[in-house]
Amino acid sequence: MESRFRDLPSVNDVLDDERVRHLVREYSHDAVLELVRSEIDRARDVIRNGHSAPELNTLVEAIRERAESGWRRLPTPVINATGVILHTNLGRAPLSDDAIEAMRAASEGYGDLEFDLETGRRGSRQGRVADILCQLTGAEAALVVNNNASAVLLGLAAVAHGKEVIVSRGEAVEIGGGFRIPDVLRQSGATLVEVGTTNKTYVRDFEAAITDNTGAILSVHASNFRVAGFTHAPSLRELVELGARSVIPVLHDLGSGCLLDTARFGMAHEPMPQESIGDGASLAFFSGDKLLGGPQAGIIVGRADLVSVVSKHPLARAVRIDKGSLAALHMTLVHYLKDEATTKIPIWRMISQSADSLSKRAAAWQSVVGGPTSVVSGHSTVGGGSLPGETLPTSLLSMDGTAVPGGATVLATRLRGCTPPIIGRIEAERVMLDPRTVPTHLDDALVRGVIESL
Ligand SMILES: *Cc1c(COP(=O)(O)O)cnc(C)c1O
């Protein structure tokens, strides 16, 4: 064992390697030295476990690998060929060119973020975005925060702390990533009062649960699942009537914040914030980066007195939106004002692509790639906690996994190893790539990666 330790290259041996010297030039001596030491420590453990000492080349490659994966750009840009338009793990909505430019400009220098250019005094970062949100949704007032999870938490804390909040049993749900309505309610300091059953809840269930200590009625959109069959839920309008009679605010968590009617695109109708306000919701909550197609943000619209209470709550400062996201959100909303959402906002462009253009792109990929591939028809999904079970017809490049030793899993792994990585989906020993979520400027990179991987 002692001799194996003697075989281990020294820190200086590793630092002398040309590839490591290159890393030192690119980063810094101290940063690289730390990696070298930790890699040699790891090698000592390997020896202690009875293995032989790794060679210099192995150590250097491991160090290079760690520098590459830890220090290169975050996130690594990837080609999303899954056909899932709002892929939460891949960053949800890509932004429009104008929104990216607004975000870049906001990040580059100083701006009148919270400064009134006329008076020279302090201003609000909320005003201009709130005005547009009111115009688009018909609400009296609006507030934007870091994301929708924080919007809901903040809204409940401000409106219902120390009080009871009535929720249908079928809506006390988990949205994903640990966001569970009962937990959020507890964190806000409100008490959950569940009414009805998992499949059927009536207005009379809500009515029977109202006490002197009721702070709010909460309605939550079932974003990522669907209850079918023998079901009933009161409409928002019915809950609003009940709330009005009992002087209790009705809060509506919409999830996706869809400002366009999805039925226009051949899908089920997704609830819209303007409908929620039209039906009389006291406050409506939704995300900026789901079907709105903007940056991560949480949006609260509704009654002016309640939005004012929410804005003044101490948590509002803790979940404040940052200037880059605010700039991108503002520009995304301007696309809706200008009635250009379907041409400018990437997710709406993806949703509205014609079956014909998708089949042409899949065929163009296939004609270059050849080999064990074919074009098949399939379905894209919207994803990201909206429109569960809804699909859009598409054409896919289907790659036969059995053409590769190890099958479709190995093929998918090779595709993820490309530069940029290509993410597809596996269906019955085939890897499927959907052109719907691949911007056309990445077609060449995709085709190159597919050829290499096969
Ligand atoms: C997605 C979603 C949330 C969380 O929104 P984020 O913007 O991801 O924080 C909350 N409620 C519902 C109903 C959702 O669909």
The ligand as an SDF file (V2000), in Angstrom:
LIG
                    3D

 15 15  0  0  0  0  0  0  0  0999 V2000
  -47.3520   26.6800  -10.9490 C   0  0  0  0  0  0  0  0  0  0  0  0
  -48.3240   26.9960   -9.9080 C   0  0  0  0  0  0  0  0  0  0  0  0
  -47.9360   27.6630   -8.7370 C   0  0  0  0  0  0  0  0  0  0  0  0
  -46.5050   28.0590   -8.5040 C   0  0  0  0  0  0  0  0  0  0  0  0
  -46.0940   29.0480   -9.4250 O   0  0  0  0  0  0  0  0  0  0  0  0
  -44.5230   29.4030   -9.5770 P   0  0  0  0  0  0  0  0  0  0  0  0
  -44.5300   30.6060  -10.4630 O   0  0  0  0  0  0  0  0  0  0  0  0
  -43.8960   28.2020  -10.1830 O   0  0  0  0  0  0  0  0  0  0  0  0
  -44.0080   29.7030   -8.2340 O   0  0  0  0  0  0  0  0  0  0  0  0
  -48.8940   27.9510   -7.7850 C   0  0  0  0  0  0  0  0  0  0  0  0
  -50.1740   27.5940   -7.9750 N   0  0  0  0  0  0  0  0  0  0  0  0
  -50.5930   26.9390   -9.0860 C   0  0  0  0  0  0  0  0  0  0  0  0
  -52.0440   26.5690   -9.2150 C   0  0  0  0  0  0  0  0  0  0  0  0
  -49.6790   26.6220  -10.0930 C   0  0  0  0  0  0  0  0  0  0  0  0
  -50.0780   25.9800  -11.1900 O   0  0  0  0  0  0  0  0  0  0  0  0
  1  2  1  0
  2  3  1  0
  2 14  2  0
  3  4  1  0
  3 10  2  0
  4  5  1  0
  5  6  1  0
  6  7  2  0
  6  8  1  0
  6  9  1  0
 10 11  1  0
 11 12  2  0
 12 13  1  0
 12 14  1  0
 14 15  1  0
M  END
$$$$
